Amino acid sequence: MSTRRGELFGGTARIFAAEALLVPVGVVTAAFLSRRFGPEGYGLWTLACVLVVWVESNVAAALSRPAIKLVGEAADWREVGPAVLRLYTLVGVGLALLLWAASSTLAAAFGEPELAGYLKLLALDVPLFCAAQAHRNLIVGAGMFRERALVSAARWTARLLLVVLFVEASGSLKGALWGSICASAVELLVCRRYARPSLFGRAGETRGGAYTMRRLCVYALPLVASALCVSLYNRLDLLMLKALGGTSAEAGVYGVAQNLALLPSLFSFSFAPVLLSTLSRALRDGDEAAARQHARQAMRAVLLLLPLASATAGAAPEIVGLIFGTEFLAAAAPLRLLIFGSLALLLLAVASCVLTAGGKPRWTFYVAGPLVACAAAGHLFLIPRSGATGAAFVTTTLACAAALVTVGLVRQLWRVAPPAATLWRSALVSVVAYQLLVWWPGPGLLLVPKLLAVSAFALAALLLSGEFKAAELGALRSLFRRRTRGASLRAPGGL
Protein backbone atom coordinates (compact mmCIF):
# COMPACT_ATOMS: atom_id res chain seq x y z
CA MET A 1 0.00 0.00 0.00
CA SER A 2 2.82 2.39 0.86
CA THR A 3 4.36 1.90 -2.59
CA ARG A 4 1.12 2.77 -4.36
CA ARG A 5 0.56 5.70 -2.00
CA GLY A 6 3.97 7.00 -3.01
CA GLU A 7 3.07 6.53 -6.67
CA LEU A 8 -0.25 8.30 -6.19
CA PHE A 9 1.04 11.39 -4.44
CA GLY A 10 4.48 11.40 -6.05
CA GLY A 11 2.95 11.10 -9.53
CA THR A 12 0.37 13.73 -8.70
CA ALA A 13 3.09 16.07 -7.42
CA ARG A 14 5.11 15.71 -10.62
CA ILE A 15 2.16 16.21 -12.93
CA PHE A 16 0.76 19.04 -10.80
CA ALA A 17 4.12 20.82 -10.91
CA ALA A 18 4.07 20.57 -14.70
CA GLU A 19 0.40 21.47 -15.04
CA ALA A 20 0.99 24.35 -12.61
CA LEU A 21 2.75 26.03 -15.50
CA LEU A 22 -0.77 26.64 -16.78
CA VAL A 23 -1.18 29.27 -14.06
CA PRO A 24 1.72 31.55 -15.05
CA VAL A 25 1.27 30.70 -18.72
CA GLY A 26 -2.48 31.35 -18.59
CA VAL A 27 -2.12 34.50 -16.53
CA VAL A 28 0.69 35.93 -18.68
CA THR A 29 -1.13 34.99 -21.88
CA ALA A 30 -4.40 36.49 -20.64
CA ALA A 31 -2.66 39.63 -19.42
CA PHE A 32 -0.77 39.96 -22.71
CA LEU A 33 -3.85 39.48 -24.89
CA SER A 34 -6.20 41.56 -22.73
CA ARG A 35 -3.81 44.50 -22.65
CA ARG A 36 -2.99 44.11 -26.35
CA PHE A 37 -6.57 43.82 -27.66
CA GLY A 38 -8.70 45.23 -24.80
CA PRO A 39 -11.86 43.78 -23.24
CA GLU A 40 -13.66 43.36 -26.57
CA GLY A 41 -10.83 41.59 -28.35
CA TYR A 42 -10.06 39.46 -25.34
CA GLY A 43 -13.76 38.66 -25.06
CA LEU A 44 -13.76 37.27 -28.62
CA TRP A 45 -10.64 35.24 -27.86
CA THR A 46 -12.25 33.88 -24.70
CA LEU A 47 -15.49 33.01 -26.47
CA ALA A 48 -13.70 31.18 -29.30
CA CYS A 49 -11.45 29.29 -26.91
CA VAL A 50 -14.34 28.37 -24.62
CA LEU A 51 -16.24 26.78 -27.50
CA VAL A 52 -13.26 24.84 -28.82
CA VAL A 53 -11.90 23.89 -25.41
CA TRP A 54 -15.34 22.58 -24.56
CA VAL A 55 -15.26 20.37 -27.66
CA GLU A 56 -11.71 19.21 -26.99
CA SER A 57 -11.39 18.85 -23.26
CA ASN A 58 -14.78 17.34 -22.61
CA VAL A 59 -14.52 14.58 -25.16
CA ALA A 60 -10.84 13.99 -24.39
CA ALA A 61 -11.53 13.90 -20.65
CA ALA A 62 -14.47 11.56 -21.16
CA LEU A 63 -12.43 9.13 -23.22
CA SER A 64 -9.49 9.35 -20.84
CA ARG A 65 -11.23 7.47 -18.03
CA PRO A 66 -12.00 4.27 -19.94
CA ALA A 67 -8.62 4.47 -21.65
CA ILE A 68 -6.67 4.83 -18.39
CA LYS A 69 -8.74 2.14 -16.68
CA LEU A 70 -8.23 -0.38 -19.48
CA VAL A 71 -4.51 0.41 -19.75
CA GLY A 72 -4.19 0.05 -15.97
CA GLU A 73 -5.85 -3.37 -16.13
CA ALA A 74 -3.67 -4.58 -19.01
CA ALA A 75 -0.34 -6.33 -18.51
CA ASP A 76 1.14 -4.19 -21.32
CA TRP A 77 -0.19 -0.84 -22.59
CA ARG A 78 0.61 -1.90 -26.16
CA GLU A 79 -2.37 -4.25 -26.00
CA VAL A 80 -4.79 -1.33 -26.06
CA GLY A 81 -2.63 1.44 -27.51
CA PRO A 82 -3.76 1.18 -31.15
CA ALA A 83 -7.46 1.04 -30.18
CA VAL A 84 -7.13 4.11 -27.94
CA LEU A 85 -5.30 6.15 -30.59
CA ARG A 86 -7.73 5.07 -33.31
CA LEU A 87 -10.76 6.06 -31.26
CA TYR A 88 -9.31 9.44 -30.31
CA THR A 89 -8.29 10.19 -33.89
CA LEU A 90 -11.66 9.31 -35.36
CA VAL A 91 -13.46 11.41 -32.74
CA GLY A 92 -11.05 14.32 -33.22
CA VAL A 93 -11.48 14.44 -36.99
CA GLY A 94 -15.26 14.16 -36.68
CA LEU A 95 -15.44 16.96 -34.12
CA ALA A 96 -13.21 19.20 -36.25
CA LEU A 97 -15.53 18.78 -39.23
CA LEU A 98 -18.60 19.50 -37.09
CA LEU A 99 -16.99 22.60 -35.61
CA TRP A 100 -16.04 23.87 -39.07
CA ALA A 101 -19.58 23.32 -40.36
CA ALA A 102 -21.20 24.97 -37.33
CA SER A 103 -18.85 27.96 -37.08
CA SER A 104 -21.05 30.41 -39.01
CA THR A 105 -24.16 29.35 -37.11
CA LEU A 106 -22.42 29.78 -33.77
CA ALA A 107 -21.07 33.18 -34.77
CA ALA A 108 -24.55 34.32 -35.79
CA ALA A 109 -26.05 33.03 -32.54
CA PHE A 110 -23.62 35.13 -30.52
CA GLY A 111 -23.87 38.16 -32.81
CA GLU A 112 -20.12 38.14 -33.56
CA PRO A 113 -19.37 37.64 -37.29
CA GLU A 114 -15.60 37.49 -36.68
CA LEU A 115 -16.07 34.46 -34.47
CA ALA A 116 -16.72 32.20 -37.48
CA GLY A 117 -13.19 32.63 -38.83
CA TYR A 118 -11.65 32.01 -35.42
CA LEU A 119 -13.62 28.81 -34.94
CA LYS A 120 -12.70 27.48 -38.39
CA LEU A 121 -9.05 28.08 -37.64
CA LEU A 122 -9.22 26.45 -34.23
CA ALA A 123 -10.91 23.40 -35.76
CA LEU A 124 -7.43 22.43 -36.96
CA ASP A 125 -6.38 22.07 -33.33
CA VAL A 126 -8.97 19.44 -32.44
CA PRO A 127 -7.43 16.35 -34.13
CA LEU A 128 -3.95 17.30 -32.90
CA PHE A 129 -5.20 17.78 -29.36
CA CYS A 130 -7.14 14.50 -29.35
CA ALA A 131 -4.17 12.51 -30.69
CA ALA A 132 -1.93 14.01 -28.01
CA GLN A 133 -4.51 13.14 -25.33
CA ALA A 134 -4.56 9.52 -26.49
CA HIS A 135 -0.81 9.29 -25.98
CA ARG A 136 -1.02 11.04 -22.60
CA ASN A 137 -3.57 8.53 -21.34
CA LEU A 138 -1.42 5.61 -22.43
CA ILE A 139 1.51 7.13 -20.56
CA VAL A 140 -0.51 7.70 -17.39
CA GLY A 141 -2.26 4.33 -17.51
CA ALA A 142 1.13 2.63 -17.73
CA GLY A 143 2.30 4.50 -14.61
CA MET A 144 4.83 6.71 -16.44
CA PHE A 145 3.97 9.77 -14.36
CA ARG A 146 7.33 11.49 -14.77
CA GLU A 147 7.05 11.31 -18.56
CA ARG A 148 3.49 12.62 -18.39
CA ALA A 149 4.73 15.62 -16.41
CA LEU A 150 7.39 16.38 -19.02
CA VAL A 151 4.71 16.36 -21.74
CA SER A 152 2.65 18.99 -19.90
CA ALA A 153 5.70 21.14 -19.25
CA ALA A 154 6.53 21.10 -22.96
CA ARG A 155 2.97 22.03 -23.94
CA TRP A 156 2.57 25.02 -21.65
CA THR A 157 6.02 26.39 -22.30
CA ALA A 158 5.52 26.12 -26.06
CA ARG A 159 2.05 27.66 -25.86
CA LEU A 160 3.22 30.85 -24.17
CA LEU A 161 6.20 31.32 -26.46
CA LEU A 162 4.29 30.56 -29.65
CA VAL A 163 1.25 32.72 -28.78
CA VAL A 164 3.46 35.73 -28.09
CA LEU A 165 5.60 35.05 -31.16
CA PHE A 166 2.67 34.71 -33.57
CA VAL A 167 0.81 37.72 -32.13
CA GLU A 168 3.90 39.91 -32.46
CA ALA A 169 4.44 38.66 -36.00
CA SER A 170 0.83 39.05 -37.17
CA GLY A 171 -0.54 41.76 -34.89
CA SER A 172 -3.92 39.99 -34.75
CA LEU A 173 -5.85 37.52 -32.61
CA LYS A 174 -5.39 34.88 -35.31
CA GLY A 175 -1.73 34.81 -34.35
CA ALA A 176 -2.72 33.72 -30.84
CA LEU A 177 -4.88 30.95 -32.32
CA TRP A 178 -2.02 29.70 -34.48
CA GLY A 179 0.18 29.67 -31.40
CA SER A 180 -2.28 27.39 -29.61
CA ILE A 181 -2.50 25.05 -32.60
CA CYS A 182 1.26 24.73 -32.88
CA ALA A 183 1.51 24.07 -29.12
CA SER A 184 -0.72 21.01 -29.60
CA ALA A 185 1.59 19.80 -32.37
CA VAL A 186 4.59 20.21 -30.05
CA GLU A 187 2.81 18.22 -27.35
CA LEU A 188 2.06 15.38 -29.76
CA LEU A 189 5.68 15.19 -30.88
CA VAL A 190 6.90 15.00 -27.28
CA CYS A 191 4.32 12.29 -26.49
CA ARG A 192 5.58 10.17 -29.37
CA ARG A 193 8.95 10.05 -27.66
CA TYR A 194 7.48 7.96 -24.82
CA ALA A 195 4.64 6.01 -26.47
CA ARG A 196 4.32 5.15 -30.15
CA PRO A 197 1.11 3.23 -30.74
CA SER A 198 0.31 2.47 -34.35
CA LEU A 199 -2.78 4.17 -35.73
CA PHE A 200 -3.46 1.23 -38.04
CA GLY A 201 -2.10 -1.54 -35.83
CA ARG A 202 -4.23 -4.21 -34.21
CA ALA A 203 -4.94 -4.14 -30.50
CA GLY A 204 -3.63 -7.15 -28.62
CA GLU A 205 -6.05 -9.72 -27.33
CA THR A 206 -6.07 -10.99 -23.77
CA ARG A 207 -8.74 -12.81 -21.81
CA GLY A 208 -10.70 -13.66 -24.95
CA GLY A 209 -10.21 -10.38 -26.80
CA ALA A 210 -11.27 -8.06 -23.98
CA TYR A 211 -9.24 -5.12 -25.20
CA THR A 212 -10.97 -4.27 -28.44
CA MET A 213 -12.34 -1.12 -29.93
CA ARG A 214 -15.85 -2.34 -29.21
CA ARG A 215 -15.21 -2.81 -25.49
CA LEU A 216 -13.53 0.57 -25.26
CA CYS A 217 -16.45 2.30 -26.97
CA VAL A 218 -19.11 0.53 -24.90
CA TYR A 219 -17.35 1.34 -21.65
CA ALA A 220 -16.77 4.92 -22.75
CA LEU A 221 -20.36 5.81 -23.65
CA PRO A 222 -21.64 6.78 -20.16
CA LEU A 223 -18.35 8.48 -19.33
CA VAL A 224 -18.41 10.50 -22.54
CA ALA A 225 -22.00 11.54 -21.87
CA SER A 226 -21.27 12.55 -18.27
CA ALA A 227 -18.10 14.44 -19.18
CA LEU A 228 -19.87 16.32 -21.96
CA CYS A 229 -22.61 17.31 -19.53
CA VAL A 230 -20.13 18.54 -16.91
CA SER A 231 -18.07 20.36 -19.50
CA LEU A 232 -21.07 22.07 -21.06
CA TYR A 233 -22.34 22.91 -17.61
CA ASN A 234 -18.99 24.41 -16.65
CA ARG A 235 -19.03 26.78 -19.64
CA LEU A 236 -22.75 27.32 -19.91
CA ASP A 237 -22.60 30.37 -17.66
CA LEU A 238 -20.34 32.30 -20.05
CA LEU A 239 -22.25 31.20 -23.14
CA MET A 240 -25.64 32.13 -21.68
CA LEU A 241 -24.32 35.39 -20.29
CA LYS A 242 -23.39 36.37 -23.85
CA ALA A 243 -26.50 34.87 -25.45
CA LEU A 244 -28.83 36.66 -23.01
CA GLY A 245 -27.65 40.08 -24.09
CA GLY A 246 -24.17 40.40 -22.60
CA THR A 247 -21.53 42.32 -24.54
CA SER A 248 -18.13 41.02 -25.64
CA ALA A 249 -16.59 43.16 -22.89
CA GLU A 250 -18.82 41.52 -20.26
CA ALA A 251 -17.87 38.11 -21.62
CA GLY A 252 -14.21 39.10 -21.36
CA VAL A 253 -14.63 40.17 -17.73
CA TYR A 254 -16.38 36.91 -16.88
CA GLY A 255 -13.69 34.99 -18.76
CA VAL A 256 -11.09 36.61 -16.50
CA ALA A 257 -12.97 35.31 -13.45
CA GLN A 258 -13.11 31.81 -14.95
CA ASN A 259 -9.39 31.85 -15.75
CA LEU A 260 -8.47 32.90 -12.22
CA ALA A 261 -10.62 30.09 -10.79
CA LEU A 262 -8.58 27.47 -12.65
CA LEU A 263 -6.39 26.25 -9.78
CA PRO A 264 -8.69 23.44 -8.55
CA SER A 265 -9.29 22.40 -12.16
CA LEU A 266 -5.54 22.31 -12.64
CA PHE A 267 -5.22 19.96 -9.68
CA SER A 268 -7.93 17.81 -11.25
CA PHE A 269 -5.94 17.49 -14.48
CA SER A 270 -2.98 16.10 -12.54
CA PHE A 271 -4.69 14.20 -9.72
CA ALA A 272 -7.68 12.47 -11.32
CA PRO A 273 -5.77 10.53 -14.02
CA VAL A 274 -3.11 9.38 -11.55
CA LEU A 275 -5.80 8.35 -9.07
CA LEU A 276 -7.71 6.35 -11.67
CA SER A 277 -4.53 4.63 -12.87
CA THR A 278 -3.50 3.78 -9.30
CA LEU A 279 -6.94 2.46 -8.34
CA SER A 280 -7.23 0.38 -11.52
CA ARG A 281 -3.84 -1.24 -11.01
CA ALA A 282 -4.60 -1.90 -7.32
CA LEU A 283 -7.87 -3.62 -8.22
CA ARG A 284 -6.11 -5.56 -10.98
CA ASP A 285 -3.74 -6.91 -8.34
CA GLY A 286 -6.64 -7.76 -5.99
CA ASP A 287 -5.74 -5.10 -3.39
CA GLU A 288 -9.22 -3.67 -2.78
CA ALA A 289 -8.34 -2.42 0.72
CA ALA A 290 -5.60 -0.23 -0.69
CA ALA A 291 -7.95 1.08 -3.38
CA ARG A 292 -10.50 2.11 -0.75
CA GLN A 293 -7.87 3.84 1.35
CA HIS A 294 -6.55 5.74 -1.67
CA ALA A 295 -10.09 6.84 -2.55
CA ARG A 296 -10.67 8.19 0.96
CA GLN A 297 -7.35 10.03 1.03
CA ALA A 298 -8.00 11.50 -2.43
CA MET A 299 -11.29 13.05 -1.31
CA ARG A 300 -9.63 14.27 1.86
CA ALA A 301 -6.94 16.01 -0.21
CA VAL A 302 -9.64 17.99 -2.01
CA LEU A 303 -11.06 19.23 1.29
CA LEU A 304 -7.59 20.42 2.32
CA LEU A 305 -7.61 22.81 -0.66
CA LEU A 306 -10.56 24.72 0.81
CA PRO A 307 -8.36 27.33 2.59
CA LEU A 308 -6.63 28.14 -0.72
CA ALA A 309 -9.98 28.71 -2.40
CA SER A 310 -11.05 30.92 0.50
CA ALA A 311 -7.82 32.92 0.24
CA THR A 312 -8.45 33.50 -3.46
CA ALA A 313 -11.97 34.73 -2.68
CA GLY A 314 -10.74 37.08 0.05
CA ALA A 315 -8.11 38.69 -2.17
CA ALA A 316 -10.18 38.59 -5.39
CA PRO A 317 -10.23 42.36 -6.11
CA GLU A 318 -6.50 42.70 -5.52
CA ILE A 319 -5.68 39.64 -7.63
CA VAL A 320 -7.77 40.89 -10.55
CA GLY A 321 -6.37 44.42 -10.32
CA LEU A 322 -2.75 43.27 -10.14
CA ILE A 323 -2.93 40.88 -13.08
CA PHE A 324 -5.48 42.39 -15.43
CA GLY A 325 -5.79 46.04 -14.43
CA THR A 326 -8.58 48.15 -13.01
CA GLU A 327 -10.83 47.85 -16.07
CA PHE A 328 -11.42 44.18 -15.16
CA LEU A 329 -12.21 44.73 -11.46
CA ALA A 330 -15.81 43.65 -12.04
CA ALA A 331 -14.47 40.09 -12.36
CA ALA A 332 -13.83 39.97 -8.59
CA ALA A 333 -17.48 39.33 -7.67
CA PRO A 334 -17.98 36.22 -9.87
CA LEU A 335 -14.47 35.02 -8.99
CA ARG A 336 -15.37 34.85 -5.29
CA LEU A 337 -18.08 32.35 -6.16
CA LEU A 338 -16.47 30.48 -9.04
CA ILE A 339 -13.38 29.48 -7.07
CA PHE A 340 -15.58 27.40 -4.74
CA GLY A 341 -17.52 25.99 -7.68
CA SER A 342 -14.23 24.92 -9.25
CA LEU A 343 -13.23 23.16 -6.02
CA ALA A 344 -16.58 21.36 -5.93
CA LEU A 345 -16.04 20.18 -9.52
CA LEU A 346 -12.65 18.84 -8.46
CA LEU A 347 -14.33 16.76 -5.75
CA LEU A 348 -16.87 15.61 -8.35
CA ALA A 349 -14.04 14.55 -10.69
CA VAL A 350 -12.20 12.64 -7.95
CA ALA A 351 -15.36 10.83 -6.81
CA SER A 352 -16.22 10.03 -10.43
CA CYS A 353 -12.79 8.42 -10.87
CA VAL A 354 -13.53 6.21 -7.88
CA LEU A 355 -16.86 5.16 -9.40
CA THR A 356 -15.16 4.46 -12.73
CA ALA A 357 -12.44 2.36 -11.13
CA GLY A 358 -15.15 0.51 -9.19
CA GLY A 359 -16.90 -0.47 -12.41
CA LYS A 360 -19.82 1.97 -12.13
CA PRO A 361 -19.32 4.43 -15.02
CA ARG A 362 -23.08 4.81 -15.50
CA TRP A 363 -23.43 6.29 -12.03
CA THR A 364 -21.38 9.28 -13.13
CA PHE A 365 -23.97 10.07 -15.78
CA TYR A 366 -26.81 9.83 -13.29
CA VAL A 367 -25.25 12.82 -11.51
CA ALA A 368 -23.99 14.79 -14.51
CA GLY A 369 -27.03 14.30 -16.74
CA PRO A 370 -29.41 16.69 -14.94
CA LEU A 371 -26.75 19.40 -14.46
CA VAL A 372 -27.14 21.10 -17.84
CA ALA A 373 -30.93 21.41 -17.68
CA CYS A 374 -30.83 22.69 -14.08
CA ALA A 375 -28.08 25.16 -14.90
CA ALA A 376 -29.89 26.44 -17.99
CA ALA A 377 -33.04 27.07 -15.96
CA GLY A 378 -31.05 28.81 -13.24
CA HIS A 379 -29.19 31.02 -15.70
CA LEU A 380 -32.38 31.96 -17.51
CA PHE A 381 -33.79 33.15 -14.21
CA LEU A 382 -30.79 34.85 -12.60
CA ILE A 383 -28.64 36.26 -15.42
CA PRO A 384 -31.26 38.85 -16.53
CA ARG A 385 -31.60 39.91 -12.86
CA SER A 386 -28.05 39.64 -11.49
CA GLY A 387 -25.79 39.38 -14.53
CA ALA A 388 -22.38 37.77 -14.06
CA THR A 389 -22.83 37.32 -10.31
CA GLY A 390 -26.05 35.38 -10.88
CA ALA A 391 -24.37 33.16 -13.43
CA ALA A 392 -21.53 32.39 -11.00
CA PHE A 393 -24.01 31.67 -8.19
CA VAL A 394 -25.89 29.09 -10.28
CA THR A 395 -22.66 27.41 -11.40
CA THR A 396 -21.24 27.17 -7.88
CA THR A 397 -24.43 26.05 -6.16
CA LEU A 398 -25.12 23.20 -8.58
CA ALA A 399 -21.47 22.11 -8.56
CA CYS A 400 -21.58 21.74 -4.77
CA ALA A 401 -24.82 19.76 -4.96
CA ALA A 402 -23.43 17.42 -7.63
CA ALA A 403 -20.24 16.84 -5.63
CA LEU A 404 -22.23 15.89 -2.53
CA VAL A 405 -24.37 13.42 -4.48
CA THR A 406 -21.31 11.80 -6.09
CA VAL A 407 -19.54 11.44 -2.73
CA GLY A 408 -22.72 9.76 -1.46
CA LEU A 409 -22.55 7.27 -4.33
CA VAL A 410 -18.91 6.50 -3.51
CA ARG A 411 -19.92 5.81 0.07
CA GLN A 412 -22.66 3.48 -1.15
CA LEU A 413 -20.20 1.64 -3.44
CA TRP A 414 -17.15 1.24 -1.20
CA ARG A 415 -18.30 2.45 2.23
CA VAL A 416 -15.70 5.24 2.22
CA ALA A 417 -16.13 8.99 2.53
CA PRO A 418 -13.91 12.02 3.18
CA PRO A 419 -13.22 12.49 6.92
CA ALA A 420 -15.72 14.78 8.64
CA ALA A 421 -12.97 16.13 10.91
CA THR A 422 -11.01 17.30 7.88
CA LEU A 423 -14.07 19.13 6.56
CA TRP A 424 -14.63 21.03 9.80
CA ARG A 425 -10.95 21.92 10.25
CA SER A 426 -10.61 23.14 6.67
CA ALA A 427 -13.85 25.13 6.90
CA LEU A 428 -12.77 26.89 10.11
CA VAL A 429 -9.31 27.72 8.78
CA SER A 430 -10.89 28.96 5.54
CA VAL A 431 -13.17 31.41 7.34
CA VAL A 432 -10.22 32.89 9.25
CA ALA A 433 -8.05 33.07 6.10
CA TYR A 434 -10.80 34.86 4.20
CA GLN A 435 -11.27 37.46 6.93
CA LEU A 436 -7.53 38.07 7.21
CA LEU A 437 -7.26 38.79 3.49
CA VAL A 438 -10.32 41.07 3.51
CA TRP A 439 -9.13 43.07 6.54
CA TRP A 440 -5.44 43.25 5.58
CA PRO A 441 -4.89 45.66 2.66
CA GLY A 442 -2.22 44.59 0.20
CA PRO A 443 -2.35 46.58 -3.02
CA GLY A 444 -0.03 45.92 -5.93
CA LEU A 445 2.92 43.62 -5.41
CA LEU A 446 2.30 43.60 -1.65
CA LEU A 447 -0.38 41.05 -2.47
CA VAL A 448 2.28 38.35 -2.98
CA PRO A 449 3.76 38.36 0.59
CA LYS A 450 0.24 38.79 1.91
CA LEU A 451 -0.96 35.62 0.21
CA LEU A 452 2.15 33.72 1.26
CA ALA A 453 1.71 34.77 4.88
CA VAL A 454 -1.95 33.74 5.00
CA SER A 455 -1.18 30.44 3.25
CA ALA A 456 1.54 29.74 5.82
CA PHE A 457 -0.94 30.51 8.59
CA ALA A 458 -3.48 28.09 7.10
CA LEU A 459 -0.91 25.30 6.86
CA ALA A 460 0.30 25.92 10.42
CA ALA A 461 -3.27 25.92 11.72
CA LEU A 462 -3.98 22.56 10.08
CA LEU A 463 -0.75 21.13 11.49
CA LEU A 464 -1.49 22.34 15.02
CA SER A 465 -5.05 21.03 14.84
CA GLY A 466 -3.72 17.50 14.33
CA GLU A 467 -4.94 17.13 10.77
CA PHE A 468 -1.73 15.46 9.62
CA LYS A 469 -0.70 12.28 11.37
CA ALA A 470 2.89 11.46 12.35
CA ALA A 471 3.10 8.74 9.68
CA GLU A 472 2.05 11.21 6.96
CA LEU A 473 4.60 13.79 8.07
CA GLY A 474 7.28 11.11 8.20
CA ALA A 475 6.44 9.94 4.68
CA LEU A 476 6.57 13.54 3.44
CA ARG A 477 9.99 14.11 5.04
CA SER A 478 11.24 10.86 3.55
CA LEU A 479 10.01 11.83 0.11
CA PHE A 480 11.65 15.25 0.43
CA ARG A 481 14.97 13.67 1.50
CA ARG A 482 14.91 11.31 -1.49
CA ARG A 483 14.24 14.19 -3.87
CA THR A 484 17.02 16.27 -2.28
CA ARG A 485 19.47 13.37 -2.36
CA GLY A 486 18.63 12.65 -5.99
CA ALA A 487 19.13 16.29 -6.94
CA SER A 488 22.54 16.38 -5.21
CA LEU A 489 23.67 13.23 -7.00
CA ARG A 490 22.70 14.72 -10.34
CA ALA A 491 24.44 18.02 -9.60
CA PRO A 492 27.95 18.70 -11.00
CA GLY A 493 30.50 17.13 -8.70
CA GLY A 494 27.91 14.83 -7.08
CA LEU A 495 28.98 11.30 -6.22
Buried (B, 14 or more C-beta within 10 A) or exposed (E): EEEBBBBBBBBBBBBBEBBBBBBEBBBBBBBBBBEBBBBBBBBBBBBBBBBBBBBBBBBBBBBBBBBBBBBBBBEEBBBBBBBBBBBBBBBBBBBBEEBBEBBBEBBEEBEBEBBBBBBBBBBBBBBBBBBBBBBBBBBBBBBBBBBBBBBBBBBBBBBBBBBBBBBEEBEBBBBBBBBBBBBBBBBBEBBEEBBEBEEEEEBBEBEEEBBBBEBBBEBBBBBBBBBBBBBBBBBBBBBBBBBEEBBBBBBBBBBBBBBBBBBBBBBBBBBBBBBBBBBBBBBBEEBEEBBBBBBBBBBBBBBBBBBBBBBBBBBBBBBBBBBBBEBBBBBBBBBBBBBBBBBBBBBBBBBBBBBBBBEBBEBBBBBBBBBBEBBBEBBEEBBEEBBBBBBBBBBBBBBBBBBBBBBEBBBEBBEBBBBEEBBEBBEBBBBBBBEBBEEEEBEEEEBEEBBEBBBEBBBEBBEEBEBEEEEEEEBEEEBEEEEEEEEEEEEEEEE
